[in-house]
Amino acid sequence: MSDQDDVPADIQQTWDLTLAPDPALVPARLAVIAVRDRNQRTFLVAATADARRFLGDRLGDDPRRAQIGDIASTISLAFVGSALEADLVCLRVARAAAPDQHRAMVDKLRTWFIRFDPEEPTPTWTKTNLGDVVGQPAHRFIGPFADKSAAGRYAETLDELFDLCRYPRELAKAPKGAACAYKEMGKCPAACDGSEPMHDYTARVRRAIALSAEPVEHTVEELDDQMRLHAAHRDFERAEKLKKRIELLTASTRPTSKHRTTLDAFARLIVAPSPRRNWARVFRCDAQGVRVLCDLPGKNAKDAAQQLDAQKPAADAAISQQAAEELGIACAHLYAPLKQRVRFVDIGPYAHGRADEITRTIRAATSQAEPDDITERVIETG
C-alpha cells in the first residue's frame, strides 16, 4: 500500500466545510475519515462502521463527543469494504499524520513469531512481534501465532522434538558452557560443553525450521507411516519415539498456532467485500506486506480464481517497516474472533489446487448483505 497520499484517491470524497455540508448526505458505510484544520494539518483520523453517524456526532452539538466543527476545514472519507481494509487504511493515514498514535495502533494489532537463525554462531530462538525485524530476511521467522504464549509453546515443542538447547546462555559459551540435566536425561547432546560439534547442532536447527514450514498433517502422516513400519518389524523402541513425536506435533496444532509456517512460505489471498457494492476486493498478504490485487464482481469469480491460484511465491527479501506493520494487522485479523466477511485462502508453496475455494470465497464476499463488525478507532493529534 502506497504512502504517497493520506487517503486512497479511488475511494475518496473530500468536503469543504465552508460550504456547510449536511452529514445526513454521507453514506452510512464503513469508512476511514481524515479531518484537517485551516492549515491543512490532519488532527483527527478515524475508522468507523458508519460515516454518517460519526460525522453527525462530531459536527453536531452532542456534549458527549469532542466537536470538530469550529476547527475543521476539510474532511476526507475513504470508503472501505471490510474491517481489515479499514485498519490498513487507518494505519496508512496515521503513519503520515500522527506518528506517535500510529505506533500505538501498530503495537496493539501485532501478532507473534519465533525468530530462529541457523546462521548465527550459537542459534537459539526468540519471540518477536515483528517490531524489531526491519532488514532481516523472512526465512528467519516462524509464525504467525495468535499470542506470545502460543509462540513460546511452539518453540518449546521444537526443543523437545529436536533436542535443542533450553539454556541459551550456556550455549553461547560453547564449547566451554556447563551441561544441564537434559544431557543426563539423554535429551540433549550438549553442544554447550563441546560434547556435540556445533555444526551438528545447527543441522538440527535447520531441520526444525524445515519442519515448521510444512503443514503439520504432512509431517504427521510421514511419521505415522514410519511408526507402523517399525512396529511391524518389532522395533518397538523406535516406534514409541515416533509416537511421542506425533503426539507433540498434534498438540502444536491448537487454534492459536494453526496458521504457523516459515514467513518466507507464508502467503494468503485475502478476499473481502469491495467498497463497490456486490463486488469483492482481493489482497495478497505475505512477507512483503499487504497489497490489492483486483476488484471484481461475483460473476467473474471463476475466471479470476484460476489466475489468483497461480500466484508465484514472493522472494525471500528483507522485511520492511511497512511490510511488518501490514503483516501484523493482517495476521491479527487472521486469528480474530470478530464476525467479519474477510476470508483468507492459503496460496503458499504447500497449498495446491485452491481455485474452487477461491471461487466460492469471492462469490460469498459479493453476496452477503451484513457489514463487518468493526472496532471504531479514533486518533486525535490535538
Buried (B, 14 or more C-beta within 10 A) or exposed (E): BEEEEBBBEEBBBEBEBEEEBEBEEBEBBBBBBBBBBEEEEBBBBBBBBBBBEBBBBBBEEEEEBEBBEEBBBBBBBBBBBBBBBBBBBBBBBBBBBBEEBBBEBBEEBBBBBBBBBBEEEBBBBEBBBBBEBEEBBBBBBBBBBBBBEBBBBBBBBBBBBBBBBBBBEBBBEBEEBEBBEBBEEEBBBBBBBEEBEBEEBBEBBBBBBEBBBBBBEEBBEEBEEBBEEBBEEEBEEBBEBBBEBBEBBEEBBEEBBBBBBBBBBBBBBBBBBBBBEBBBBBBBBBBBBBBBBBBBBBEBBBEBBEEBBEBEBBEBEEBBBBBBBBBBBBBBBBBBEEEBBBBBBBBBBEBEEBBEBBBBBBBBBBEEEEBBEBBEBBBEBE
